[in-house]
Amino acid sequence: MGRQASPALAKGATLDDVAETDRQLTQRLEQVIMNLLERRAATSSICPSDAAREAYEGDDEGWRALMEPARRAAWSLAAAGKAEVTQSGRPVTEIDARGPIRIRRPR
């Protein structure tokens, strides 16, 4: 059985349940990023907010809560060689990146 739930978790949920949800969200955002890139020109890039907006199922500003998970999904894809994360049109590492990022197909 999973670790004990904290008060912030839904009743009966465990930390293992939350971790699985995070993994599922990352996978969904990775798929959204790849789909967006496939629909764009090979030389185009997207912003993590494009993926957050596409993945969000509401019509309010709730997509903003998906911004950090979208960035994490971008870094995950970059680590797997499936995408590049850039700043000023140049690939950057997660350690070196500061500020806004873009996501593109690997070159």
Jmol script that loads the backbone (N, CA, C; Angstrom):
load data "model"
ATOM      1  N   MET A   1       0.842  -1.178   0.000  1.00  0.00           N
ATOM      2  CA  MET A   1       0.000   0.000   0.000  1.00  0.00           C
ATOM      3  C   MET A   1       0.882   1.234   0.000  1.00  0.00           C
ATOM      4  N   GLY A   2       0.380   2.356  -0.556  1.00  0.00           N
ATOM      5  CA  GLY A   2       1.130   3.597  -0.686  1.00  0.00           C
ATOM      6  C   GLY A   2       1.333   4.281   0.644  1.00  0.00           C
ATOM      7  N   ARG A   3       2.138   5.314   0.596  1.00  0.00           N
ATOM      8  CA  ARG A   3       2.404   6.098   1.795  1.00  0.00           C
ATOM      9  C   ARG A   3       1.136   6.791   2.262  1.00  0.00           C
ATOM     10  N   GLN A   4       1.144   7.212   3.502  1.00  0.00           N
ATOM     11  CA  GLN A   4      -0.016   7.854   4.108  1.00  0.00           C
ATOM     12  C   GLN A   4      -0.329   9.174   3.419  1.00  0.00           C
ATOM     13  N   ALA A   5      -1.582   9.444   3.253  1.00  0.00           N
ATOM     14  CA  ALA A   5      -2.029  10.674   2.603  1.00  0.00           C
ATOM     15  C   ALA A   5      -1.842  11.865   3.532  1.00  0.00           C
ATOM     16  N   SER A   6      -1.523  13.004   2.948  1.00  0.00           N
ATOM     17  CA  SER A   6      -1.444  14.236   3.723  1.00  0.00           C
ATOM     18  C   SER A   6      -2.812  14.898   3.721  1.00  0.00           C
ATOM     19  N   PRO A   7      -3.046  15.865   4.598  1.00  0.00           N
ATOM     20  CA  PRO A   7      -4.347  16.532   4.631  1.00  0.00           C
ATOM     21  C   PRO A   7      -4.700  17.212   3.311  1.00  0.00           C
ATOM     22  N   ALA A   8      -3.705  17.591   2.505  1.00  0.00           N
ATOM     23  CA  ALA A   8      -3.969  18.278   1.244  1.00  0.00           C
ATOM     24  C   ALA A   8      -4.505  17.328   0.168  1.00  0.00           C
ATOM     25  N   LEU A   9      -4.353  16.028   0.381  1.00  0.00           N
ATOM     26  CA  LEU A   9      -4.813  15.057  -0.609  1.00  0.00           C
ATOM     27  C   LEU A   9      -6.272  14.708  -0.371  1.00  0.00           C
ATOM     28  N   ALA A  10      -6.906  14.247  -1.416  1.00  0.00           N
ATOM     29  CA  ALA A  10      -8.291  13.793  -1.289  1.00  0.00           C
ATOM     30  C   ALA A  10      -8.355  12.639  -0.307  1.00  0.00           C
ATOM     31  N   LYS A  11      -9.462  12.536   0.378  1.00  0.00           N
ATOM     32  CA  LYS A  11      -9.624  11.471   1.365  1.00  0.00           C
ATOM     33  C   LYS A  11      -9.424  10.115   0.693  1.00  0.00           C
ATOM     34  N   GLY A  12      -8.575   9.306   1.276  1.00  0.00           N
ATOM     35  CA  GLY A  12      -8.302   7.974   0.762  1.00  0.00           C
ATOM     36  C   GLY A  12      -7.182   7.927  -0.263  1.00  0.00           C
ATOM     37  N   ALA A  13      -6.724   9.081  -0.759  1.00  0.00           N
ATOM     38  CA  ALA A  13      -5.639   9.111  -1.737  1.00  0.00           C
ATOM     39  C   ALA A  13      -4.307   8.938  -1.014  1.00  0.00           C
ATOM     40  N   THR A  14      -3.360   8.340  -1.691  1.00  0.00           N
ATOM     41  CA  THR A  14      -2.015   8.180  -1.153  1.00  0.00           C
ATOM     42  C   THR A  14      -1.055   9.007  -1.986  1.00  0.00           C
ATOM     43  N   LEU A  15       0.133   9.210  -1.481  1.00  0.00           N
ATOM     44  CA  LEU A  15       1.145   9.931  -2.250  1.00  0.00           C
ATOM     45  C   LEU A  15       1.485   9.174  -3.523  1.00  0.00           C
ATOM     46  N   ASP A  16       1.417   7.849  -3.492  1.00  0.00           N
ATOM     47  CA  ASP A  16       1.649   7.060  -4.707  1.00  0.00           C
ATOM     48  C   ASP A  16       0.582   7.371  -5.754  1.00  0.00           C
ATOM     49  N   ASP A  17      -0.666   7.599  -5.330  1.00  0.00           N
ATOM     50  CA  ASP A  17      -1.732   7.967  -6.259  1.00  0.00           C
ATOM     51  C   ASP A  17      -1.421   9.309  -6.911  1.00  0.00           C
ATOM     52  N   VAL A  18      -0.936  10.256  -6.123  1.00  0.00           N
ATOM     53  CA  VAL A  18      -0.602  11.576  -6.653  1.00  0.00           C
ATOM     54  C   VAL A  18       0.549  11.461  -7.641  1.00  0.00           C
ATOM     55  N   ALA A  19       1.580  10.680  -7.299  1.00  0.00           N
ATOM     56  CA  ALA A  19       2.717  10.505  -8.197  1.00  0.00           C
ATOM     57  C   ALA A  19       2.262   9.909  -9.523  1.00  0.00           C
ATOM     58  N   GLU A  20       1.362   8.965  -9.502  1.00  0.00           N
ATOM     59  CA  GLU A  20       0.842   8.379 -10.740  1.00  0.00           C
ATOM     60  C   GLU A  20       0.107   9.436 -11.548  1.00  0.00           C
ATOM     61  N   THR A  21      -0.659  10.273 -10.886  1.00  0.00           N
ATOM     62  CA  THR A  21      -1.356  11.349 -11.571  1.00  0.00           C
ATOM     63  C   THR A  21      -0.359  12.302 -12.222  1.00  0.00           C
ATOM     64  N   ASP A  22       0.723  12.628 -11.534  1.00  0.00           N
ATOM     65  CA  ASP A  22       1.758  13.488 -12.108  1.00  0.00           C
ATOM     66  C   ASP A  22       2.374  12.844 -13.344  1.00  0.00           C
ATOM     67  N   ARG A  23       2.652  11.550 -13.276  1.00  0.00           N
ATOM     68  CA  ARG A  23       3.219  10.845 -14.432  1.00  0.00           C
ATOM     69  C   ARG A  23       2.247  10.875 -15.600  1.00  0.00           C
ATOM     70  N   GLN A  24       0.980  10.650 -15.317  1.00  0.00           N
ATOM     71  CA  GLN A  24      -0.025  10.675 -16.373  1.00  0.00           C
ATOM     72  C   GLN A  24      -0.132  12.062 -16.994  1.00  0.00           C
ATOM     73  N   LEU A  25      -0.094  13.096 -16.173  1.00  0.00           N
ATOM     74  CA  LEU A  25      -0.161  14.460 -16.677  1.00  0.00           C
ATOM     75  C   LEU A  25       1.050  14.764 -17.558  1.00  0.00           C
ATOM     76  N   THR A  26       2.226  14.365 -17.106  1.00  0.00           N
ATOM     77  CA  THR A  26       3.438  14.579 -17.901  1.00  0.00           C
ATOM     78  C   THR A  26       3.326  13.876 -19.245  1.00  0.00           C
ATOM     79  N   GLN A  27       2.862  12.639 -19.238  1.00  0.00           N
ATOM     80  CA  GLN A  27       2.707  11.899 -20.493  1.00  0.00           C
ATOM     81  C   GLN A  27       1.687  12.563 -21.410  1.00  0.00           C
ATOM     82  N   ARG A  28       0.604  13.053 -20.851  1.00  0.00           N
ATOM     83  CA  ARG A  28      -0.418  13.719 -21.658  1.00  0.00           C
ATOM     84  C   ARG A  28       0.144  15.001 -22.264  1.00  0.00           C
ATOM     85  N   LEU A  29       0.868  15.772 -21.465  1.00  0.00           N
ATOM     86  CA  LEU A  29       1.460  17.003 -21.974  1.00  0.00           C
ATOM     87  C   LEU A  29       2.549  16.718 -23.010  1.00  0.00           C
ATOM     88  N   GLU A  30       3.315  15.654 -22.808  1.00  0.00           N
ATOM     89  CA  GLU A  30       4.306  15.270 -23.815  1.00  0.00           C
ATOM     90  C   GLU A  30       3.611  14.979 -25.144  1.00  0.00           C
ATOM     91  N   GLN A  31       2.500  14.264 -25.092  1.00  0.00           N
ATOM     92  CA  GLN A  31       1.758  13.940 -26.309  1.00  0.00           C
ATOM     93  C   GLN A  31       1.191  15.206 -26.949  1.00  0.00           C
ATOM     94  N   VAL A  32       0.677  16.110 -26.131  1.00  0.00           N
ATOM     95  CA  VAL A  32       0.152  17.375 -26.654  1.00  0.00           C
ATOM     96  C   VAL A  32       1.271  18.156 -27.348  1.00  0.00           C
ATOM     97  N   ILE A  33       2.438  18.231 -26.718  1.00  0.00           N
ATOM     98  CA  ILE A  33       3.577  18.940 -27.316  1.00  0.00           C
ATOM     99  C   ILE A  33       3.935  18.318 -28.657  1.00  0.00           C
ATOM    100  N   MET A  34       4.049  16.994 -28.696  1.00  0.00           N
ATOM    101  CA  MET A  34       4.418  16.330 -29.949  1.00  0.00           C
ATOM    102  C   MET A  34       3.355  16.566 -31.025  1.00  0.00           C
ATOM    103  N   ASN A  35       2.082  16.532 -30.654  1.00  0.00           N
ATOM    104  CA  ASN A  35       1.005  16.782 -31.619  1.00  0.00           C
ATOM    105  C   ASN A  35       1.074  18.209 -32.154  1.00  0.00           C
ATOM    106  N   LEU A  36       1.308  19.167 -31.277  1.00  0.00           N
ATOM    107  CA  LEU A  36       1.422  20.557 -31.715  1.00  0.00           C
ATOM    108  C   LEU A  36       2.603  20.745 -32.663  1.00  0.00           C
ATOM    109  N   LEU A  37       3.725  20.129 -32.344  1.00  0.00           N
ATOM    110  CA  LEU A  37       4.900  20.248 -33.206  1.00  0.00           C
ATOM    111  C   LEU A  37       4.655  19.607 -34.568  1.00  0.00           C
ATOM    112  N   GLU A  38       3.944  18.486 -34.579  1.00  0.00           N
ATOM    113  CA  GLU A  38       3.649  17.809 -35.849  1.00  0.00           C
ATOM    114  C   GLU A  38       2.752  18.656 -36.744  1.00  0.00           C
ATOM    115  N   ARG A  39       1.896  19.476 -36.137  1.00  0.00           N
ATOM    116  CA  ARG A  39       0.970  20.315 -36.909  1.00  0.00           C
ATOM    117  C   ARG A  39       1.612  21.608 -37.404  1.00  0.00           C
ATOM    118  N   ARG A  40       2.801  21.895 -36.932  1.00  0.00           N
ATOM    119  CA  ARG A  40       3.496  23.124 -37.319  1.00  0.00           C
ATOM    120  C   ARG A  40       4.585  22.808 -38.339  1.00  0.00           C
ATOM    121  N   ALA A  41       5.061  23.842 -38.990  1.00  0.00           N
ATOM    122  CA  ALA A  41       6.174  23.683 -39.918  1.00  0.00           C
ATOM    123  C   ALA A  41       7.386  23.128 -39.172  1.00  0.00           C
ATOM    124  N   ALA A  42       8.224  22.393 -39.883  1.00  0.00           N
ATOM    125  CA  ALA A  42       9.391  21.750 -39.259  1.00  0.00           C
ATOM    126  C   ALA A  42      10.314  22.761 -38.586  1.00  0.00           C
ATOM    127  N   THR A  43      10.305  23.999 -39.051  1.00  0.00           N
ATOM    128  CA  THR A  43      11.189  25.024 -38.486  1.00  0.00           C
ATOM    129  C   THR A  43      10.530  25.818 -37.364  1.00  0.00           C
ATOM    130  N   SER A  44       9.261  25.546 -37.080  1.00  0.00           N
ATOM    131  CA  SER A  44       8.519  26.296 -36.062  1.00  0.00           C
ATOM    132  C   SER A  44       8.784  25.769 -34.662  1.00  0.00           C
ATOM    133  N   SER A  45       8.489  26.620 -33.702  1.00  0.00           N
ATOM    134  CA  SER A  45       8.569  26.220 -32.300  1.00  0.00           C
ATOM    135  C   SER A  45       7.258  26.605 -31.626  1.00  0.00           C
ATOM    136  N   ILE A  46       7.062  26.067 -30.440  1.00  0.00           N
ATOM    137  CA  ILE A  46       5.881  26.388 -29.648  1.00  0.00           C
ATOM    138  C   ILE A  46       6.321  26.855 -28.268  1.00  0.00           C
ATOM    139  N   CYS A  47       5.418  27.509 -27.593  1.00  0.00           N
ATOM    140  CA  CYS A  47       5.624  27.936 -26.218  1.00  0.00           C
ATOM    141  C   CYS A  47       4.978  26.890 -25.304  1.00  0.00           C
ATOM    142  N   PRO A  48       5.517  26.665 -24.112  1.00  0.00           N
ATOM    143  CA  PRO A  48       4.847  25.758 -23.193  1.00  0.00           C
ATOM    144  C   PRO A  48       3.385  26.141 -22.944  1.00  0.00           C
ATOM    145  N   SER A  49       3.066  27.438 -23.049  1.00  0.00           N
ATOM    146  CA  SER A  49       1.681  27.861 -22.843  1.00  0.00           C
ATOM    147  C   SER A  49       0.757  27.314 -23.925  1.00  0.00           C
ATOM    148  N   ASP A  50       1.280  27.091 -25.133  1.00  0.00           N
ATOM    149  CA  ASP A  50       0.469  26.466 -26.186  1.00  0.00           C
ATOM    150  C   ASP A  50       0.015  25.076 -25.747  1.00  0.00           C
ATOM    151  N   ALA A  51       0.946  24.317 -25.177  1.00  0.00           N
ATOM    152  CA  ALA A  51       0.618  22.969 -24.704  1.00  0.00           C
ATOM    153  C   ALA A  51      -0.327  23.027 -23.506  1.00  0.00           C
ATOM    154  N   ALA A  52      -0.078  23.955 -22.594  1.00  0.00           N
ATOM    155  CA  ALA A  52      -0.943  24.076 -21.416  1.00  0.00           C
ATOM    156  C   ALA A  52      -2.372  24.416 -21.825  1.00  0.00           C
ATOM    157  N   ARG A  53      -2.518  25.353 -22.755  1.00  0.00           N
ATOM    158  CA  ARG A  53      -3.858  25.737 -23.221  1.00  0.00           C
ATOM    159  C   ARG A  53      -4.550  24.580 -23.941  1.00  0.00           C
ATOM    160  N   GLU A  54      -3.785  23.859 -24.756  1.00  0.00           N
ATOM    161  CA  GLU A  54      -4.352  22.733 -25.508  1.00  0.00           C
ATOM    162  C   GLU A  54      -4.797  21.609 -24.571  1.00  0.00           C
ATOM    163  N   ALA A  55      -4.033  21.376 -23.517  1.00  0.00           N
ATOM    164  CA  ALA A  55      -4.334  20.280 -22.594  1.00  0.00           C
ATOM    165  C   ALA A  55      -5.446  20.621 -21.611  1.00  0.00           C
ATOM    166  N   TYR A  56      -5.611  21.916 -21.317  1.00  0.00           N
ATOM    167  CA  TYR A  56      -6.604  22.330 -20.333  1.00  0.00           C
ATOM    168  C   TYR A  56      -8.010  22.149 -20.896  1.00  0.00           C
ATOM    169  N   GLU A  57      -8.880  21.606 -20.079  1.00  0.00           N
ATOM    170  CA  GLU A  57     -10.219  21.264 -20.550  1.00  0.00           C
ATOM    171  C   GLU A  57     -11.271  22.312 -20.211  1.00  0.00           C
ATOM    172  N   GLY A  58     -10.890  23.396 -19.585  1.00  0.00           N
ATOM    173  CA  GLY A  58     -11.841  24.447 -19.245  1.00  0.00           C
ATOM    174  C   GLY A  58     -11.729  25.616 -20.202  1.00  0.00           C
ATOM    175  N   ASP A  59     -12.513  26.647 -19.939  1.00  0.00           N
ATOM    176  CA  ASP A  59     -12.466  27.833 -20.787  1.00  0.00           C
ATOM    177  C   ASP A  59     -12.081  29.086 -19.993  1.00  0.00           C
ATOM    178  N   ASP A  60     -11.497  28.879 -18.816  1.00  0.00           N
ATOM    179  CA  ASP A  60     -11.041  30.003 -18.012  1.00  0.00           C
ATOM    180  C   ASP A  60      -9.512  30.029 -17.998  1.00  0.00           C
ATOM    181  N   GLU A  61      -8.945  30.678 -17.030  1.00  0.00           N
ATOM    182  CA  GLU A  61      -7.488  30.818 -16.941  1.00  0.00           C
ATOM    183  C   GLU A  61      -6.810  29.630 -16.247  1.00  0.00           C
ATOM    184  N   GLY A  62      -7.523  28.541 -16.048  1.00  0.00           N
ATOM    185  CA  GLY A  62      -6.976  27.375 -15.359  1.00  0.00           C
ATOM    186  C   GLY A  62      -5.777  26.747 -16.044  1.00  0.00           C
ATOM    187  N   TRP A  63      -5.599  27.019 -17.329  1.00  0.00           N
ATOM    188  CA  TRP A  63      -4.448  26.471 -18.059  1.00  0.00           C
ATOM    189  C   TRP A  63      -3.134  26.928 -17.443  1.00  0.00           C
ATOM    190  N   ARG A  64      -3.159  28.049 -16.759  1.00  0.00           N
ATOM    191  CA  ARG A  64      -1.924  28.568 -16.153  1.00  0.00           C
ATOM    192  C   ARG A  64      -1.328  27.590 -15.139  1.00  0.00           C
ATOM    193  N   ALA A  65      -2.179  26.813 -14.491  1.00  0.00           N
ATOM    194  CA  ALA A  65      -1.702  25.815 -13.521  1.00  0.00           C
ATOM    195  C   ALA A  65      -0.929  24.696 -14.221  1.00  0.00           C
ATOM    196  N   LEU A  66      -1.075  24.582 -15.525  1.00  0.00           N
ATOM    197  CA  LEU A  66      -0.371  23.545 -16.283  1.00  0.00           C
ATOM    198  C   LEU A  66       0.953  24.033 -16.867  1.00  0.00           C
ATOM    199  N   MET A  67       1.302  25.280 -16.620  1.00  0.00           N
ATOM    200  CA  MET A  67       2.538  25.816 -17.199  1.00  0.00           C
ATOM    201  C   MET A  67       3.789  25.089 -16.696  1.00  0.00           C
ATOM    202  N   GLU A  68       3.926  24.919 -15.410  1.00  0.00           N
ATOM    203  CA  GLU A  68       5.112  24.227 -14.894  1.00  0.00           C
ATOM    204  C   GLU A  68       5.125  22.766 -15.343  1.00  0.00           C
ATOM    205  N   PRO A  69       3.992  22.041 -15.265  1.00  0.00           N
ATOM    206  CA  PRO A  69       3.994  20.675 -15.809  1.00  0.00           C
ATOM    207  C   PRO A  69       4.329  20.647 -17.307  1.00  0.00           C
ATOM    208  N   ALA A  70       3.900  21.643 -18.080  1.00  0.00           N
ATOM    209  CA  ALA A  70       4.227  21.689 -19.515  1.00  0.00           C
ATOM    210  C   ALA A  70       5.732  21.887 -19.707  1.00  0.00           C
ATOM    211  N   ARG A  71       6.327  22.722 -18.883  1.00  0.00           N
ATOM    212  CA  ARG A  71       7.786  22.894 -18.969  1.00  0.00           C
ATOM    213  C   ARG A  71       8.507  21.595 -18.620  1.00  0.00           C
ATOM    214  N   ARG A  72       8.024  20.927 -17.571  1.00  0.00           N
ATOM    215  CA  ARG A  72       8.644  19.641 -17.196  1.00  0.00           C
ATOM    216  C   ARG A  72       8.520  18.628 -18.330  1.00  0.00           C
ATOM    217  N   ALA A  73       7.364  18.600 -18.989  1.00  0.00           N
ATOM    218  CA  ALA A  73       7.168  17.676 -20.115  1.00  0.00           C
ATOM    219  C   ALA A  73       8.131  18.018 -21.254  1.00  0.00           C
ATOM    220  N   ALA A  74       8.352  19.299 -21.485  1.00  0.00           N
ATOM    221  CA  ALA A  74       9.298  19.713 -22.532  1.00  0.00           C
ATOM    222  C   ALA A  74      10.707  19.228 -22.203  1.00  0.00           C
ATOM    223  N   TRP A  75      11.112  19.385 -20.957  1.00  0.00           N
ATOM    224  CA  TRP A  75      12.448  18.924 -20.560  1.00  0.00           C
ATOM    225  C   TRP A  75      12.556  17.416 -20.663  1.00  0.00           C
ATOM    226  N   SER A  76      11.483  16.715 -20.341  1.00  0.00           N
ATOM    227  CA  SER A  76      11.471  15.259 -20.459  1.00  0.00           C
ATOM    228  C   SER A  76      11.653  14.836 -21.920  1.00  0.00           C
ATOM    229  N   LEU A  77      10.939  15.506 -22.824  1.00  0.00           N
ATOM    230  CA  LEU A  77      11.081  15.209 -24.258  1.00  0.00           C
ATOM    231  C   LEU A  77      12.487  15.541 -24.748  1.00  0.00           C
ATOM    232  N   ALA A  78      13.046  16.637 -24.258  1.00  0.00           N
ATOM    233  CA  ALA A  78      14.404  17.009 -24.650  1.00  0.00           C
ATOM    234  C   ALA A  78      15.408  15.961 -24.186  1.00  0.00           C
ATOM    235  N   ALA A  79      15.239  15.478 -22.965  1.00  0.00           N
ATOM    236  CA  ALA A  79      16.140  14.454 -22.427  1.00  0.00           C
ATOM    237  C   ALA A  79      16.066  13.167 -23.242  1.00  0.00           C
ATOM    238  N   ALA A  80      14.888  12.894 -23.808  1.00  0.00           N
ATOM    239  CA  ALA A  80      14.700  11.684 -24.624  1.00  0.00           C
ATOM    240  C   ALA A  80      15.099  11.906 -26.083  1.00  0.00           C
ATOM    241  N   GLY A  81      15.521  13.131 -26.425  1.00  0.00           N
ATOM    242  CA  GLY A  81      15.915  13.424 -27.795  1.00  0.00           C
ATOM    243  C   GLY A  81      14.752  13.622 -28.754  1.00  0.00           C
ATOM    244  N   LYS A  82      13.548  13.791 -28.220  1.00  0.00           N
ATOM    245  CA  LYS A  82      12.361  13.941 -29.063  1.00  0.00           C
ATOM    246  C   LYS A  82      12.026  15.398 -29.370  1.00  0.00           C
ATOM    247  N   ALA A  83      12.629  16.325 -28.637  1.00  0.00           N
ATOM    248  CA  ALA A  83      12.388  17.754 -28.836  1.00  0.00           C
ATOM    249  C   ALA A  83      13.614  18.511 -28.340  1.00  0.00           C
ATOM    250  N   GLU A  84      13.678  19.793 -28.708  1.00  0.00           N
ATOM    251  CA  GLU A  84      14.714  20.677 -28.193  1.00  0.00           C
ATOM    252  C   GLU A  84      14.038  21.840 -27.479  1.00  0.00           C
ATOM    253  N   VAL A  85      14.633  22.249 -26.394  1.00  0.00           N
ATOM    254  CA  VAL A  85      14.170  23.432 -25.684  1.00  0.00           C
ATOM    255  C   VAL A  85      15.154  24.543 -26.038  1.00  0.00           C
ATOM    256  N   THR A  86      14.611  25.700 -26.432  1.00  0.00           N
ATOM    257  CA  THR A  86      15.461  26.781 -26.902  1.00  0.00           C
ATOM    258  C   THR A  86      15.170  28.095 -26.181  1.00  0.00           C
ATOM    259  N   GLN A  87      16.155  28.973 -26.260  1.00  0.00           N
ATOM    260  CA  GLN A  87      16.019  30.377 -25.874  1.00  0.00           C
ATOM    261  C   GLN A  87      16.775  31.170 -26.926  1.00  0.00           C
ATOM    262  N   SER A  88      16.151  32.201 -27.430  1.00  0.00           N
ATOM    263  CA  SER A  88      16.745  33.012 -28.501  1.00  0.00           C
ATOM    264  C   SER A  88      17.148  32.143 -29.690  1.00  0.00           C
ATOM    265  N   GLY A  89      16.370  31.089 -29.954  1.00  0.00           N
ATOM    266  CA  GLY A  89      16.606  30.235 -31.108  1.00  0.00           C
ATOM    267  C   GLY A  89      17.721  29.217 -30.956  1.00  0.00           C
ATOM    268  N   ARG A  90      18.336  29.153 -29.786  1.00  0.00           N
ATOM    269  CA  ARG A  90      19.436  28.216 -29.558  1.00  0.00           C
ATOM    270  C   ARG A  90      19.069  27.207 -28.475  1.00  0.00           C
ATOM    271  N   PRO A  91      19.440  25.943 -28.681  1.00  0.00           N
ATOM    272  CA  PRO A  91      19.158  24.930 -27.651  1.00  0.00           C
ATOM    273  C   PRO A  91      19.822  25.301 -26.322  1.00  0.00           C
ATOM    274  N   VAL A  92      19.105  25.034 -25.251  1.00  0.00           N
ATOM    275  CA  VAL A  92      19.630  25.272 -23.905  1.00  0.00           C
ATOM    276  C   VAL A  92      19.393  24.026 -23.057  1.00  0.00           C
ATOM    277  N   THR A  93      20.181  23.899 -22.020  1.00  0.00           N
ATOM    278  CA  THR A  93      19.974  22.823 -21.060  1.00  0.00           C
ATOM    279  C   THR A  93      19.063  23.336 -19.954  1.00  0.00           C
ATOM    280  N   GLU A  94      18.478  22.425 -19.249  1.00  0.00           N
ATOM    281  CA  GLU A  94      17.591  22.802 -18.149  1.00  0.00           C
ATOM    282  C   GLU A  94      18.346  23.612 -17.094  1.00  0.00           C
ATOM    283  N   ILE A  95      19.584  23.267 -16.879  1.00  0.00           N
ATOM    284  CA  ILE A  95      20.402  23.964 -15.876  1.00  0.00           C
ATOM    285  C   ILE A  95      20.678  25.403 -16.317  1.00  0.00           C
ATOM    286  N   ASP A  96      20.907  25.609 -17.612  1.00  0.00           N
ATOM    287  CA  ASP A  96      21.277  26.933 -18.114  1.00  0.00           C
ATOM    288  C   ASP A  96      20.090  27.833 -18.423  1.00  0.00           C
ATOM    289  N   ALA A  97      18.916  27.263 -18.604  1.00  0.00           N
ATOM    290  CA  ALA A  97      17.752  28.052 -19.012  1.00  0.00           C
ATOM    291  C   ALA A  97      17.296  28.976 -17.895  1.00  0.00           C
ATOM    292  N   ARG A  98      17.080  30.245 -18.271  1.00  0.00           N
ATOM    293  CA  ARG A  98      16.538  31.251 -17.361  1.00  0.00           C
ATOM    294  C   ARG A  98      15.509  32.043 -18.146  1.00  0.00           C
ATOM    295  N   GLY A  99      14.303  32.084 -17.667  1.00  0.00           N
ATOM    296  CA  GLY A  99      13.269  32.848 -18.349  1.00  0.00           C
ATOM    297  C   GLY A  99      12.486  32.012 -19.353  1.00  0.00           C
ATOM    298  N   PRO A 100      11.829  32.692 -20.296  1.00  0.00           N
ATOM    299  CA  PRO A 100      10.947  32.009 -21.248  1.00  0.00           C
ATOM    300  C   PRO A 100      11.699  31.016 -22.135  1.00  0.00           C
ATOM    301  N   ILE A 101      11.031  29.923 -22.432  1.00  0.00           N
ATOM    302  CA  ILE A 101      11.598  28.902 -23.305  1.00  0.00           C
ATOM    303  C   ILE A 101      10.639  28.637 -24.459  1.00  0.00           C
ATOM    304  N   ARG A 102      11.165  28.020 -25.505  1.00  0.00           N
ATOM    305  CA  ARG A 102      10.378  27.547 -26.641  1.00  0.00           C
ATOM    306  C   ARG A 102      10.733  26.077 -26.847  1.00  0.00           C
ATOM    307  N   ILE A 103       9.874  25.367 -27.560  1.00  0.00           N
ATOM    308  CA  ILE A 103      10.063  23.936 -27.807  1.00  0.00           C
ATOM    309  C   ILE A 103       9.984  23.725 -29.314  1.00  0.00           C
ATOM    310  N   ARG A 104      10.915  22.962 -29.858  1.00  0.00           N
ATOM    311  CA  ARG A 104      10.907  22.667 -31.290  1.00  0.00           C
ATOM    312  C   ARG A 104      11.332  21.230 -31.520  1.00  0.00           C
ATOM    313  N   ARG A 105      11.167  20.795 -32.766  1.00  0.00           N
ATOM    314  CA  ARG A 105      11.653  19.471 -33.146  1.00  0.00           C
ATOM    315  C   ARG A 105      13.187  19.484 -33.090  1.00  0.00           C
ATOM    316  N   PRO A 106      13.769  18.313 -32.819  1.00  0.00           N
ATOM    317  CA  PRO A 106      15.239  18.273 -32.796  1.00  0.00           C
ATOM    318  C   PRO A 106      15.815  18.577 -34.178  1.00  0.00           C
ATOM    319  N   ARG A 107      16.938  19.222 -34.199  1.00  0.00           N
ATOM    320  CA  ARG A 107      17.617  19.544 -35.476  1.00  0.00           C
ATOM    321  C   ARG A 107      18.965  18.886 -35.525  1.00  0.00           C
TER     322      ARG A 107
END
end "model"
wireframe off; spacefill off
backbone 0.3
color backbone group
